[in-house]
Amino acid sequence: MRKEIFVVVLLLLSSPFLAGCVDKEESSENGTATITWYSYQEGVQKAKKEGKPVLVDFYADWCGPCRMMDEYTYTNDKVIAKVSSNFVAVKVDVDVEQNIAAFYSIYSIPTVVYLNSEGKEIYRTVGYRDAGQFIKDMDTALQRT
């Protein structure tokens, strides 16, 4: 009985460490490719100069789904490639840049707002998006530019 309890306790205590050993599905294969994120002002200026649409990720540090997108969606190789070649990526912390969040009427996060190169909103999504959904969202936004 005592040995069984010890094994159960040992498994419970080690499970958080074992969870970290599992590879993330759809994670960046080389571990080095990432999305280059700009501030709102920098991103809008860069997009106008390059004639590219803008992808604006509205988030907060305390937001679980936002952190999941950072960990799983934005580390996917296909997402990284599509964002990098087609968009200027911008991150806006709604707690820090409340005026920008208010301008875009952000009431829930994560929210991704897509702008054309002139800064006009063309599409938006609200809530967690996995890599497959996110790629479809980008395709929709690109069709509207």
C-alpha positions as CSV (number, residue, x, y, z in Angstrom):
1,M,0.0,0.0,0.0
2,R,2.8,2.4,1.0
3,K,4.7,1.7,-2.2
4,E,1.6,2.3,-4.3
5,I,1.0,5.7,-2.6
6,F,4.6,6.6,-3.2
7,V,4.3,5.8,-7.0
8,V,1.2,7.8,-7.3
9,V,2.7,10.8,-5.5
10,L,5.9,10.5,-7.6
11,L,3.8,10.5,-10.8
12,L,1.8,13.5,-9.8
13,L,4.8,15.5,-8.8
14,S,6.7,14.6,-12.0
15,S,3.8,15.2,-14.5
16,P,4.5,19.0,-14.9
17,F,8.1,18.2,-15.9
18,L,7.0,15.4,-18.2
19,A,4.6,17.7,-20.0
20,G,7.5,19.9,-21.0
21,C,9.1,17.0,-22.8
22,V,6.4,16.6,-25.4
23,D,7.2,18.4,-28.7
24,K,4.7,21.1,-29.7
25,E,2.8,20.2,-32.9
26,E,3.5,22.7,-35.6
27,S,6.3,24.4,-33.8
28,S,9.2,26.1,-35.6
29,E,11.3,23.3,-36.9
30,N,14.6,25.1,-36.8
31,G,13.8,27.0,-33.7
32,T,15.2,30.3,-35.1
33,A,12.6,31.6,-37.4
34,T,10.3,34.1,-35.7
35,I,7.8,36.8,-36.7
36,T,9.3,40.4,-36.5
37,W,6.8,42.4,-34.4
38,Y,6.7,46.2,-34.7
39,S,5.1,48.9,-32.5
40,Y,1.9,50.3,-33.9
41,Q,3.5,53.5,-35.1
42,E,6.5,51.8,-36.7
43,G,4.3,49.1,-38.3
44,V,1.8,51.4,-39.9
45,Q,4.6,53.6,-41.3
46,K,6.5,50.6,-42.6
47,A,3.4,49.2,-44.2
48,K,2.6,52.4,-46.0
49,K,6.2,52.7,-47.3
50,E,6.3,49.0,-48.5
51,G,2.6,48.8,-49.7
52,K,1.9,45.9,-47.4
53,P,-1.1,45.2,-45.3
54,V,-0.8,45.3,-41.5
55,L,-1.6,42.5,-39.0
56,V,-2.3,44.0,-35.6
57,D,-2.4,41.5,-32.7
58,F,-4.2,43.1,-29.7
59,Y,-3.2,41.2,-26.5
60,A,-2.5,41.4,-22.8
61,D,0.2,39.7,-20.7
62,W,-2.5,38.2,-18.4
63,C,-4.5,36.7,-21.3
64,G,-4.2,32.9,-21.5
65,P,-5.5,32.6,-25.1
66,C,-3.1,35.4,-26.2
67,R,-0.2,33.5,-24.6
68,M,-1.3,30.3,-26.4
69,M,-1.2,32.1,-29.7
70,D,2.3,33.3,-28.9
71,E,3.4,29.8,-28.0
72,Y,1.6,27.7,-30.7
73,T,0.2,29.8,-33.5
74,Y,3.0,32.4,-34.0
75,T,5.7,29.7,-33.8
76,N,4.3,27.7,-36.6
77,D,6.6,27.6,-39.7
78,K,3.8,28.2,-42.2
79,V,2.4,31.1,-40.1
80,I,5.8,32.7,-39.8
81,A,6.5,32.4,-43.5
82,K,3.0,33.8,-44.5
83,V,3.2,36.7,-42.0
84,S,6.8,37.5,-42.9
85,S,6.2,37.6,-46.7
86,N,2.8,39.3,-46.8
87,F,2.3,41.5,-43.7
88,V,3.8,44.0,-41.4
89,A,3.2,42.4,-38.0
90,V,2.3,44.7,-35.1
91,K,1.6,43.9,-31.4
92,V,-0.5,46.2,-29.2
93,D,-0.7,45.6,-25.5
94,V,-4.2,46.7,-24.6
95,D,-3.2,47.6,-21.0
96,V,-0.4,49.8,-22.2
97,E,-1.8,51.3,-25.4
98,Q,-5.4,51.8,-24.3
99,N,-6.0,54.6,-26.8
100,I,-5.1,52.4,-29.8
101,A,-7.3,49.6,-28.4
102,A,-10.2,52.1,-27.9
103,F,-9.7,53.5,-31.5
104,Y,-10.2,50.0,-32.9
105,S,-13.1,49.2,-30.4
106,I,-11.2,46.2,-28.9
107,Y,-13.5,44.6,-26.3
108,S,-12.1,41.0,-26.2
109,I,-8.7,39.6,-26.7
110,P,-7.0,38.2,-28.5
111,T,-8.2,40.2,-31.4
112,V,-6.4,40.4,-34.7
113,V,-7.2,43.4,-36.9
114,Y,-6.0,43.4,-40.5
115,L,-5.4,46.8,-42.2
116,N,-4.6,47.7,-45.7
117,S,-1.4,49.6,-46.4
118,E,-3.3,52.9,-46.0
119,G,-4.4,51.9,-42.5
120,K,-8.0,51.1,-43.2
121,E,-9.5,48.0,-41.5
122,I,-10.3,45.2,-43.9
123,Y,-10.9,42.2,-41.6
124,R,-10.8,41.1,-38.0
125,T,-10.9,38.0,-35.8
126,V,-11.7,37.6,-32.1
127,G,-10.4,34.7,-30.0
128,Y,-7.8,32.1,-30.1
129,R,-6.9,30.9,-33.6
130,D,-4.7,27.8,-34.2
131,A,-2.3,27.8,-37.1
132,G,-4.7,26.4,-39.6
133,Q,-7.4,28.9,-38.8
134,F,-4.9,31.7,-38.7
135,I,-3.6,30.9,-42.2
136,K,-7.2,30.9,-43.5
137,D,-7.7,34.3,-41.8
138,M,-4.7,35.7,-43.5
139,D,-5.9,34.4,-46.8
140,T,-9.2,36.2,-46.3
141,A,-7.5,39.4,-45.3
142,L,-5.2,39.2,-48.4
143,Q,-8.2,38.7,-50.7
144,R,-9.7,41.9,-49.3
145,T,-6.7,44.1,-49.9
